[in-house]
């Protein structure tokens, strides 16, 4: 087995609470899309570009289909798996914002639906109000607690109704801190696939 594939599937063992489901979706969609690329950054500020599990993406797509969501923004889109999968599965406009040009180029090469788009740039430098979306995805690309808090404070200021989908934030923060950071949001859905492998879908309190 290719070393990169082996390492990637070894990391999936962290999803032990949902391991059978995770492996099923990962094998099925990895063979379908041939998408098991990742990138190690060795960076003190950014996490490595490990793609979101297809099991979580399947759950996210089902949620999006049930809600009045017009477009999706993936903040720190990495390998583009989230954007490309959701554009194809939901047929919603999906845009990924990623600072690494190599990852953006790879993401573009995997586009299968014309509603998938990628923008090279640091999402932390963007005005989130400027992004035309009512669903934001945050696959926790930031490592430092203060940087994560700054992002949450920034997105909390958006003056419209939106959903915030947060993936694997438990790898960086404990549950008490997470609940404190998101005290102004409503938790609509929660899946705990492993000790640090979680899917949290929040709705803001804007009326």
N, C-alpha and C positions, 0 to 999 in steps of 0.2 A: 504494500500500500504506500502511496506517496506520503512523504513525511508530513507535509502540510495538512493533508487530509487526516492523518493519524492524530496529529496534535489537536486539530479542531474537534474531532469526535471524542477525544479524551476529555476535553473541556465540557462536553455535553453531560458528562457523568455528574456534574454539579447540579443538574436538574433532577435529582433522584426522586423527588416527590411525584414527578410526572414523567419519569424516564421512558416508559413504554410509548406514551403519546409523543414525547419530544423526538425520540429516535424514529418513530414511524414517519412523522412529518418531515424530519430532516433528511432521511434517506429518500423519500418520495420526491421532494422538491429539489434536493441536490442533484439527483439523477436527471430530473426534468430540465432544470435550468443550468446545470453544470456550474454552480456558484458556491464555491467553498474557499474563495480567496479571503485573506485577511492580511493585516499589516501591523507589525510591532513597532511602536513609536519610540519606546525607551525615553519617555518625556515625563517630567515631573508635574506637568499641568494637564496633559491630555491622556485619556485612556487609550489602549491599543484598539485598532479598528477591527474588532471581532464582530461579525454580523449577528443580528438578532436571530433568535431561534425561529424557525418556521412555525412551530407550535404557537408561540406568542403572536406571530403575524397572522395566523389563521384566526385566533381569538380576536385580535384587533380588527381584522376585516369584517368579521361578523358584527362587532359592535358598531363600526362605522356605517354599515348597511342599514342598521336599525335607527340611526340618528339622522337629524337634519344637518348633515355636514356637507359643505359645498366644496372645500378643498383642504388639502393636507400639507403641512410644512414639517419636514424632518430637520431638526436643528443639530447639525453635526452628523451628516448622513453617511460618513464612512464609505463603505463599499457599495452603497446604493441599494442594498437588498430591500430595505423597508420601502423606499419610494417605488422601486420597480415592481415589487410584489403587490403593493396596495393599489397602484395605478391599474394593474392588470385585473386584480380581483374585485375592486370596487368601481372601477371606471371613473374615479374622481381625479381631478387635477391634483397632482402630487409633486412637490418641489423639495429637493434636498439642498441644503446649504452646508458646504464643506470647504475647509481651508486648504486641504492637501490636494494639489493638482493631480498627482498620480491617482488618487482615489476617485477624483471627479472624472478623469479620463476613463478609468475602469468602469465606473457607474454608467457613463454614457454608452459604453460599448455593450452594456447588458440591457439597454432599453428595448422593450418589446411592445410598449403601448405609447401612443403619441401624447398621452396625458402625463407622462413622466418627464420631469425637467430637473436639471441640476445647475446650481450656481456656485462658482468658486468664490469663497469669501468667508470671513470670520463672523459667525452669527452673533457673537458677543458685541460686534461693532455695528450691528444693524439696529434700527428702530423696529421693534417687534410690531408696533402699530402699523408700520409700513407694509409688513407682510400680509397679503390678502389671503387670510386663512381663518377658519374657525375650529381647526384641530391642529394642535402642535404635538410633535413627538420628540421626546427627550430620552435618548438611549444612553443617558449619563456619560457624555464624552469628557466631562470635567472631573478632575481628581480631588481638588481641594474643597473642603467643606465651605470655606468662605466664597469661593467662586460659584458653587452650586447655590448657595443662599442668595448671592447677588443676582443670579439668573432668575430664581423664583420671585424675588422682589421685583425684578424688571417686568416679568411676564404678568405679574399680579396687577400691574398698573394699566393693562390693556382695557379700554372702555368698550367692550362688546362681550357677548356671550361666546364662550369657547370651551373646548375640551383640551385637556393636557394629559397625554399618555406618557407615563414615565416607566422606563424599563431598567431593571437591575440596579436601582439606586441603593439598595441594601448592601451592595458591595463597597459602598463608601460611607454610609451613614447608618447609625443605629435607629431602631424604630421610634424611640422617644424623640430624637432629633428630627426625623422625617415628619412625624405628626406635628411637631412644633412648626417646622418650616411651611407645612401645607395647611395650617389651621384655618386659613381663609378660603379653602377649597372644599368641595364635597367629593368624597370618595365614591365613585359610581360602581367600580368593579375592581376586584383584587384577586390575583392568583399568585400563590406561593409555590413555585415549582422546586425550590431548594432553599437552603439557608440564606443565600444572597441573591437567588434568581427569582425575581418578582416582576409582576406586571400590575401597575397601578393606573387606573383611569380616573382622572379628576375632572370635575366640572366647576367652573368659577361661579362666584356668587353675584354676578352682575345682573341687574334687573333694569 
